[in-house]
């Protein structure tokens, strides 16, 4: 049986870096079977994990988040910027690497950074709401880029390292070409995309990062890729991804079903990797739509949900339940006994239901859930949990794109979704719970929450900020716009011989330097 790697306390991880191999021993292609479809490759117009996994190979941001910060003490690494510093509380200065060029040969300058940030700050951008503290940007010379903010931000670095803020080419956009967002500075470029089937990337000839290596101050980040092509192949059915791995159709299987893991572990051609995860799956309420404008009813439903059973049935025990809305691994995560969450207690759920003014059998509600795993497995469990306290649930199955549109429009009552955060607390408090934010599918509105989201983002005293964040987590547990369910372990299966993976517990992986060493097959 293959050895099952388990690093239970690791929130972010790295398997192998700086592995050298000769070209003749490398499989020319690497195919990754994904659990979601790729729907948008225009960086600032999306922020979906699967899209970002693709964009990470074709585009580069100014800096990059490290996945082993807890062990190394290094949180952000230089990418297009060689160094950076706060000049004062409102001025952040970046010095760019010289000699960088886009995949079409156009040189990168600080003006491209200005163009990228001004575009991302525009109202029609999918990420403009997270850039509200940026007042203006400027290029003081070809290689110096300056960000001016209205106040200090604890999490601006995290924004800057994100894939939606990958640097774009002003010249490409002004040329009138179709899809100018495909021009990036990364080691790969788009070769072919067939919607719903695959996206294939190919190495950029004359890539500017040639010559960088592991001995050059994190040079491995910008070094060329090994595989000639990278293909991301959506296979939404988990069992089908496993079959595709075993028959050689794909080399990497993201999120194999737990029921298949014993068979994969016994396969002499497959390695199963497992580590602690950070992606939070949750059950949410539309707090602006009846009957869930009633906080006591939300609390009753929260007490009816059996999270332990969900983890056993959906994950085979390979995950952890939690009660706070903050993802594991994010600073100030607090899931202690005094959180005050409304945890599984059927008798209490029935009492709260009566207190909310409802009799058993009186309520019938619609649960919006995606058609793929794990949602299609979680939904019937929730349905049964609520039936036990006298609430009837109709499951409305939708594809993920439609589900998000329906939730954003506020057409739903209750829903299942997930949220992945690498290190930015504001990505939780602002993007999930601030009034009017596009991804606030809870349609939760609170003056206190709006004020505290800004306060925690800008508060410089760490102890004060920590206590404020804990109080916010307690407040949200009481208000109950969301019922956190679990964080699944990161589980990936791949063909033997894969090297240079760079993995994150929530799934925002960096595949640019991964390859299959044929000598280790």
NORTAKA-V130813 format. One record per residue. RES is the residue in one small letter. PHI is phi in degrees with one decimal (NA if undefined). PSI is psi in degrees with one decimal (NA if undefined). D_LAST is the distance of its C-alpha to the last C-alpha in whole Angstrom. Layout:
res phi psi d_last
RES PHI PSI D_LAST
RES PHI PSI D_LAST
//
This chain:
res phi psi d_last
x NA 139.8 16
x -65.2 147.0 14
x -71.3 127.4 16
x -91.0 113.9 18
x -79.6 126.8 18
x -135.0 112.9 22
x -116.7 77.6 24
x -61.7 -33.0 27
x -89.7 -5.9 29
x -79.6 123.7 27
x -91.9 -29.7 29
x -137.0 149.6 27
x -148.0 159.2 23
x -136.7 132.3 21
x -87.5 -56.7 17
x -152.1 140.1 16
x -137.3 155.8 19
x 61.2 31.4 19
x -84.7 126.7 16
x -99.0 146.7 16
x -153.6 147.7 14
x -80.8 150.6 15
x -58.7 -35.1 15
x -70.6 -15.5 14
x -99.4 5.8 10
x -106.6 130.7 11
x -64.9 130.5 10
x -68.1 -17.1 14
x -127.6 156.2 15
x -137.3 124.5 14
x -118.5 126.2 16
x -111.9 120.0 17
x -85.7 115.5 19
x -102.1 159.8 22
x -94.2 -4.7 25
x -131.4 158.3 28
x -83.5 150.1 29
x -89.5 120.9 29
x -119.7 -13.0 33
x -162.2 122.9 34
x -109.9 14.7 33
x -89.6 105.8 36
x -48.6 -56.0 36
x -78.6 -5.5 39
x -97.4 12.1 40
x -154.8 166.7 37
x -154.9 45.0 35
x -91.5 140.4 33
x -56.0 -46.4 30
x -65.4 -40.2 27
x -60.8 -43.2 30
x -64.8 -32.6 29
x -62.7 -34.7 25
x -76.8 -48.0 26
x -60.2 -30.4 29
x -58.8 -22.2 27
x -91.8 -22.4 25
x -104.9 -19.9 28
x -131.3 162.0 31
x -137.7 143.1 31
x -96.7 178.1 34
x -66.8 -39.2 36
x -136.9 166.6 34
x -131.8 137.8 31
x -71.8 133.6 31
x -83.9 148.4 29
x -95.7 2.0 27
x -130.4 37.3 28
x -59.3 -36.5 31
x -61.8 -32.8 32
x -88.1 -36.1 30
x -99.4 -21.3 31
x 79.2 1.2 35
x -103.0 119.0 34
x -95.6 -43.4 34
x -125.5 139.2 34
x -116.7 150.3 32
x -68.6 136.2 34
x -123.4 -93.3 32
x -79.2 -24.7 35
x -93.1 136.1 38
x -88.5 -25.9 38
x -159.1 165.8 40
x -162.3 157.7 42
x -166.5 150.6 45
x -77.2 121.7 48
x -76.3 -37.8 51
x -156.1 -172.8 53
x -62.9 -15.6 53
x -121.2 6.9 53
x -135.9 116.2 51
x -115.3 123.9 47
x -114.5 130.8 47
x -116.6 137.1 43
x -108.9 122.8 43
x -84.1 154.9 40
x -67.4 144.4 38
x -92.2 153.4 40
x 86.3 6.9 38
x -81.4 140.3 36
x -141.2 157.4 36
x -75.6 171.4 35
x -64.1 -19.1 33
x -93.0 6.1 36
x 92.2 -7.8 37
x -70.2 131.5 40
x -66.1 145.9 40
x -86.5 132.2 40
x -132.4 172.7 43
x -63.0 -23.8 45
x -64.6 -32.0 46
x -65.9 -34.3 43
x -66.6 -42.9 43
x -58.8 -47.2 46
x -59.8 -45.4 46
x -61.0 -48.0 43
x -71.2 -39.7 44
x -65.5 -35.8 48
x -67.4 -43.9 46
x -67.8 -24.4 44
x -85.0 -7.8 47
x -69.8 153.4 49
x -59.3 -28.9 50
x -84.3 -0.9 48
x -73.7 145.3 45
x -72.6 -14.3 42
x -118.6 8.4 42
x -59.7 -33.7 46
x -63.3 -24.8 47
x -88.5 -3.2 45
x -110.9 20.0 46
x -62.4 -25.0 50
x -82.6 -8.9 50
x -81.4 119.6 50
x -85.7 -44.4 53
x -162.3 165.4 52
x -133.8 154.7 50
x -153.8 157.6 51
x -109.0 114.7 49
x -86.3 -19.1 52
x -159.8 -175.0 50
x -61.0 -24.0 47
x -125.6 16.4 45
x -125.3 120.6 46
x -118.6 129.8 46
x -122.7 132.1 48
x -109.9 127.0 48
x -107.0 128.1 52
x -114.7 159.6 52
x -78.7 -21.8 54
x -159.8 168.5 53
x -63.7 143.6 51
x -126.7 128.4 48
x -69.0 -20.4 45
x -125.7 19.4 42
x -64.8 -37.9 43
x -57.0 -41.1 40
x -63.0 -42.7 38
x -57.9 -45.8 39
x -65.0 -32.3 39
x -80.2 -8.3 35
x -72.2 151.8 34
x -65.4 -33.3 33
x -62.4 -18.8 36
x -103.1 27.2 38
x -63.1 145.3 35
x -77.0 131.1 37
x -104.4 161.7 39
x -93.5 116.6 40
x -60.9 -40.3 44
x -61.3 -39.2 44
x -63.5 -43.7 42
x -66.9 -37.6 44
x -81.1 -9.5 47
x -76.3 -18.4 46
x 85.2 6.0 47
x -68.1 155.6 43
x -71.3 140.5 41
x 50.0 58.3 39
x -64.5 -18.4 39
x -68.6 -11.2 37
x -77.6 -12.0 34
x -84.5 113.3 35
x -132.2 -179.3 33
x -100.4 2.5 32
x -73.9 172.8 29
x -74.8 -10.0 26
x -125.1 160.3 25
x -138.1 162.4 28
x -66.7 130.1 28
x -101.2 -47.8 27
x -159.2 142.1 28
x -133.9 126.5 29
x -117.5 111.5 30
x -55.1 129.4 32
x 81.2 -6.7 30
x -117.5 -51.4 27
x -170.0 160.3 25
x -127.8 122.6 25
x -112.7 130.4 23
x -109.7 149.8 24
x -127.4 154.8 23
x -62.9 143.3 23
x -81.9 121.9 27
x -69.8 133.5 28
x 71.8 24.2 30
x -51.4 136.3 29
x -65.0 -21.9 31
x -83.8 3.0 29
x -54.1 133.1 28
x 101.7 -19.8 28
x -78.2 144.2 28
x -147.1 -172.8 25
x -67.4 -18.1 25
x -89.3 6.8 28
x -114.5 62.6 30
x 46.8 69.0 31
x 64.8 25.3 29
x -61.5 -22.5 28
x -59.9 -26.4 24
x -61.2 -37.6 26
x -108.0 6.1 27
x -67.1 157.8 25
x -61.5 157.1 23
x -75.3 165.9 20
x -93.2 -51.6 17
x -68.1 143.1 16
x -68.9 -35.3 19
x -135.4 145.6 19
x -117.8 128.6 19
x -121.9 130.9 20
x -107.3 118.7 21
x -119.3 105.1 22
x -68.3 124.3 25
x -132.1 96.0 24
x -70.5 -28.7 27
x -81.8 118.8 27
x -59.9 -43.5 24
x -63.6 -34.1 24
x -68.2 -32.0 23
x -64.6 -39.0 20
x -64.2 -44.5 18
x -60.5 -42.1 19
x -62.9 -36.0 18
x -67.0 -45.8 14
x -72.5 -24.5 14
x -95.8 5.1 15
x 85.3 7.9 13
x -70.9 -33.2 16
x -129.6 161.0 15
x -102.4 -23.8 12
x -131.0 132.7 14
x -115.6 108.7 17
x -79.5 135.3 20
x 53.1 59.0 22
x -65.1 147.8 21
x -65.5 143.1 24
x -62.4 -27.6 24
x -65.7 -21.9 25
x -94.5 -9.5 22
x -61.6 -41.3 20
x -58.6 -36.8 20
x -71.6 -39.4 19
x -66.1 -38.1 16
x -66.0 -25.8 16
x -88.5 -9.4 16
x -76.5 118.9 13
x -67.4 -12.9 10
x -99.6 3.3 7
x -127.6 142.9 9
x -115.5 135.5 11
x -106.7 124.5 15
x -108.5 135.0 16
x -138.8 139.9 20
x -154.4 169.5 23
x -61.6 146.1 27
x -108.0 175.2 28
x -132.5 -7.2 31
x -80.1 125.0 31
x -97.0 125.0 34
x -96.7 137.1 35
x -142.8 164.0 39
x -111.1 127.5 42
x -122.6 156.7 45
x -111.7 147.6 48
x -88.4 101.3 50
x -74.7 -5.1 53
x -103.1 0.4 55
x -121.5 131.7 55
x -60.2 145.8 57
x -92.4 7.6 57
x -90.5 15.1 55
x -70.6 -15.5 57
x -85.6 108.1 58
x -61.7 -39.1 56
x -64.1 -35.5 57
x -65.6 -40.4 56
x -60.8 -41.0 53
x -65.0 -39.1 53
x -61.2 -45.3 53
x -63.0 -41.0 50
x -58.6 -40.7 48
x -70.8 -16.7 50
x -87.0 -12.2 49
x -90.5 121.8 45
x -91.4 91.7 43
x -68.0 -36.8 40
x -60.4 -42.5 39
x -65.1 -39.3 38
x -59.6 -45.1 37
x -64.1 -39.1 34
x -69.5 -45.1 34
x -73.0 -44.8 34
x -81.4 -38.8 32
x -112.6 -4.0 29
x 61.1 29.5 29
x 85.5 -0.1 31
x -89.7 66.8 28
x 176.5 176.0 30
x -128.4 133.7 34
x -73.9 158.4 37
x -155.6 164.6 39
x -117.4 -18.8 43
x -90.4 156.6 43
x -80.9 -11.7 42
x -83.7 132.5 40
x -67.2 145.3 36
x -60.8 138.9 35
x 94.8 -15.8 34
x -85.6 138.5 37
x -52.1 135.7 40
x 81.1 9.9 43
x -49.7 127.0 41
x -140.3 113.9 43
x -134.5 42.9 43
x -85.1 172.7 46
x -62.2 -30.8 48
x -85.6 11.3 51
x -61.2 -33.7 49
x 84.5 18.9 51
x -68.8 153.9 49
x -91.7 90.8 50
x -92.4 175.0 47
x -58.3 116.5 47
x -164.0 97.8 51
x -63.0 -41.1 52
x -62.9 -43.6 56
x -64.9 -37.7 56
x -59.8 -42.4 54
x -66.4 -38.9 57
x -64.1 -43.3 59
x -68.0 -35.1 58
x -60.2 -45.2 58
x -65.1 -40.2 62
x -63.4 -31.5 62
x -75.2 -11.2 61
x 100.3 20.9 64
x -124.0 143.3 62
x -97.5 151.5 62
x -55.6 134.6 59
x 88.6 -8.2 59
x -77.8 -30.6 60
x -103.4 135.2 57
x -128.4 124.8 55
x -130.6 159.7 52
x -101.3 128.4 49
x -104.4 115.3 46
x -86.8 125.5 44
x -143.3 146.0 40
x -69.2 156.4 37
x -79.0 -12.4 36
x -104.3 177.8 32
x -73.1 148.0 30
x -90.4 -0.1 32
x -62.1 -39.5 35
x -68.2 -18.5 36
x -91.1 -35.6 35
x -69.0 -40.8 37
x -55.3 -47.5 40
x -64.7 -29.8 41
x -66.7 -45.4 41
x -61.4 -41.5 43
x -57.5 -45.5 45
x -68.2 -39.8 46
x -58.8 -44.4 47
x -75.2 -31.4 49
x -60.8 -31.5 51
x -66.4 -20.2 51
x -110.7 7.4 54
x 93.3 22.1 55
x -110.1 122.8 54
x -85.7 136.1 53
x -124.6 125.4 49
x -96.6 126.9 48
x -88.7 122.3 45
x -106.0 109.4 45
x -93.3 127.2 41
x -136.7 152.1 40
x -67.4 160.7 37
x -62.7 -38.4 36
x -64.2 -43.6 38
x -67.4 -39.9 41
x -57.7 -46.6 41
x -63.2 -41.0 41
x -63.3 -43.1 44
x -64.8 -41.1 46
x -68.7 -39.8 46
x -64.6 -37.1 46
x -75.7 -15.3 50
x 82.8 24.6 51
x -84.4 -7.4 51
x -96.4 167.1 49
x -108.2 -54.2 50
x -134.4 156.2 47
x -155.5 162.7 43
x -114.2 136.6 40
x -158.5 -173.9 38
x -140.7 164.7 35
x -147.3 126.8 36
x -115.3 125.6 33
x -129.2 130.7 34
x -82.6 -50.9 33
x -154.8 1.8 36
x -102.9 108.6 39
x -62.0 -37.2 41
x -62.5 -26.1 43
x -66.5 -20.0 41
x -91.4 -57.1 42
x -66.4 -39.7 46
x -83.2 -52.3 46
x -73.7 -23.7 44
x -100.4 -27.0 44
x -130.9 -1.7 48
x -82.5 140.2 50
x -53.9 126.5 53
x 81.0 -1.5 52
x -70.9 142.9 48
x -59.3 -33.8 46
x -97.1 12.3 43
x -82.7 73.6 46
x -67.7 -12.8 46
x -76.7 -17.9 48
x 51.0 40.0 51
x -85.0 135.5 52
x -137.2 122.3 55
x -150.7 124.9 56
x -60.9 -37.9 58
x -61.0 -46.7 57
x -65.1 -41.1 53
x -61.8 -42.8 54
x -69.2 -41.2 55
x -71.2 -30.9 53
x -59.7 -41.6 50
x -72.2 -42.6 52
x -60.0 -45.9 53
x -70.0 -29.3 49
x -69.3 -34.1 48
x -108.9 -10.7 51
x -67.8 124.3 52
x -88.9 -26.1 51
x -77.0 116.1 52
x -65.6 -39.9 49
x -66.8 -41.4 51
x -62.3 -44.6 53
x -63.2 -39.9 50
x -61.6 -47.5 48
x -64.1 -38.0 51
x -63.3 -41.7 52
x -66.8 -38.7 48
x -63.8 -42.1 49
x -63.7 -37.2 52
x -65.6 -40.3 50
x -63.9 -38.0 48
x -66.5 -40.8 51
x -61.6 -44.9 52
x -70.0 -31.9 50
x -63.9 -36.4 49
x -74.8 -43.5 53
x -70.9 -31.0 53
x 57.4 51.8 50
x -74.4 -15.9 49
x -143.8 145.4 46
x -111.8 100.7 44
x -60.8 136.3 41
x -103.5 -64.8 39
x -161.8 162.3 35
x -113.6 118.9 32
x -79.5 146.6 29
x -62.1 149.1 26
x -77.2 118.3 23
x -129.1 124.7 21
x -135.5 138.9 17
x -115.3 140.5 14
x -148.8 162.9 11
x -67.0 145.5 8
x -57.1 147.5 5
x 99.9 -3.6 5
x -71.6 133.8 9
x -126.4 163.0 11
x 60.8 35.0 15
x -75.8 147.5 16
x -133.6 101.2 20
x -114.3 148.3 21
x -119.8 145.3 25
x -58.2 -26.1 26
x -94.0 -6.4 28
x 106.4 1.0 25
x -83.8 69.7 26
x -80.9 159.8 23
x -119.1 102.4 22
x -98.0 4.2 19
x -58.4 -28.9 20
x -113.6 8.9 18
x -77.2 149.6 15
x -161.9 167.9 12
x -105.0 120.6 8
x -84.1 110.7 7
x -64.7 -23.6 5
x -72.5 -15.0 6
x -108.5 13.9 4
x -67.3 NA 0
//
